[in-house]
Amino acid sequence: MTRVYIGLGSNIEEPLAQITQALAELAQLPDTQWLAQSRLYRSKAIGPVQPDYINAVALLDTRLTPLALLDALQALEQHHRRVRLEHWGPRTLDLDILLFGDQVIASERLTVPHPFLTQRSFVLYPLADISPALVLPDGTSLQQHLNACAPEGLQVLGD
């Protein structure tokens, strides 16, 4: 099985409920075992003016291939009525493969590690909740990237 980190985000149509439901649905993916999830975070949107996001990261083990997992995640997004009209626009649900084991993938459909993983506090801090000692495929540590990325505009929910 391959250890996989999935980033989740939602900012419209009851974002907290969207994320909570999506986390439960990830646990039901075929050939996949649920391991952990981060705390929930509120973050400011990137791009056009829009509501804040609710974000989280899930940790899974899977036997799915990277593209089969991508297809499964996109099917979940569609189930949540995801519309892809505007780059960085509002979303009912956004599911991103952040890391797929130690693989580096650069294809037309999928880039892993996620290209903005090391630049976004709403990804780095939830990752640290689950795996604070994580080392990325390029050999850099999660802690190095946390030190360079302030948690501005990031709020832990429920604290």
N, C-alpha and C positions, 0 to 999 in steps of 0.2 A: 504494500500500500504506500501511497505517496502522501506526505503531509502537505496540506494546502491551506492557505490563508485567504479568506474571502472578505472584501470590504463591502459594507452595506450602507446605503444612504437613501433618505426620503425627505421630501419637504412639502408635499401636497397630499391632500385627501387623507388626513389623519396619519401623519408620519410615524408617530409612536406605534400605532396599531400596525401599520405596514411593516415596520422593522420587526416587531414582535412576532408577527405571523410569518415573515420571511425566515427568521431564525428557526422557527419550528419546522418550516418546510425544508430547510437545508438539511435538517436531521433525517429527513425521509428520502433523500436522494438515493438512487440505486447504487449498490456497490460502494457505499460511502458510510463512514462511521463518524458520528458527532464527537468532538473532543472537548471544546471549550468555546466560550464567547467572552468578549470584553464587556466592560460597562458601556452604558449608552452615553453618548455625547451630543451636545447641541453645538453646531458650528455655523458661522456666517457663510452664505452662499458665495461662490466664485462666479464672476460673470455678471449677467444682467440682474437688476434689482428683483429680488424674489424672497420668499420666506426662508428663515433659517432651516438648516438640515438637522435631522437626527441621524447619527452615524454609529456604527459598531463594526467589529471585526469578529469573524467566526473562524475557528480552527477545525479542520476536518482531516480525516484520512480517507483516501479514495483509491479505487482501482480504475476509475474512469481515466481515459486519455484527456489531455488538456482540452482538445476541441470538443470531446463529448461532454466534459464538464461545462465548457462555455455554452454549448447548446442547451444543457439543462438549466443553467442560470438564466439564459435569455428566455427560455420557456416560462420560468418563474416570473421574470419581469413582465412578460406578456400577460400572464395570469393576473398580475397586479395592475393591468391596464397602462403599462409604460408606453409613452408616446415619444418618438424620437424626431422632433421637428426642429429644435433649436439646440445648437452646441452650448453646453453648460446651462441649458434651460432647466426649469423645474421638473421634478420627477416624482412619480408615485413610488418607484423603487429603482435603485441602481445597484447592481451586483457586479463587483469587479474581482477577477482573480489577481490577487496581489503577488502571491508567491506560489509556485507549484514545485514543491521539493526544492532542489538546488538547480533546477533547470533554468536556462536562459532561452527564451523563445521569441523569435522575431518573424512573424508571418503576417500575411495580409489581414487576417482576422484577429490575431492575438499577439500581444506583447507582454512578456513576463520576464523579470519582475515588472509590475505595473510602472509605466514611464514616470509617473509623478509621485510614486510611493515615498521617496525620500524628502519630498518638498512639502508635504501636507500634514499639518499637525493632526487633522481629524482622521488620519490613517496611522501615523506613527504612535500617538499616545494610546489608542486602543490596542495596537499591536503589542505595545509594552505591557499592557494589562495581562496579556496572555503569555508572552514569551520575552521577558525583559532581557535575556541574554542572547537573543536571536542574532545570528550572523547571516548577512545577505549573501547571495551567490557571488558577488564581486569581492567578498572578503571583508567588507566594512561591517561594523557592528551597528545594531539598532541604536545603541546608546550614543554613538558618534552623531548620528542623524538627529536624535532627540536634542542633543546639546546645541545643534545648529538651527533648530526649528522651534521658536518660541510658541507657546500654546495660546497666542493672542486670539481672542474671540471664541475660545473653546471652553465649554462648560460641561462638567460631568453631571449627568442627571441623577437625581436621587441622593446626592451628597448633601 
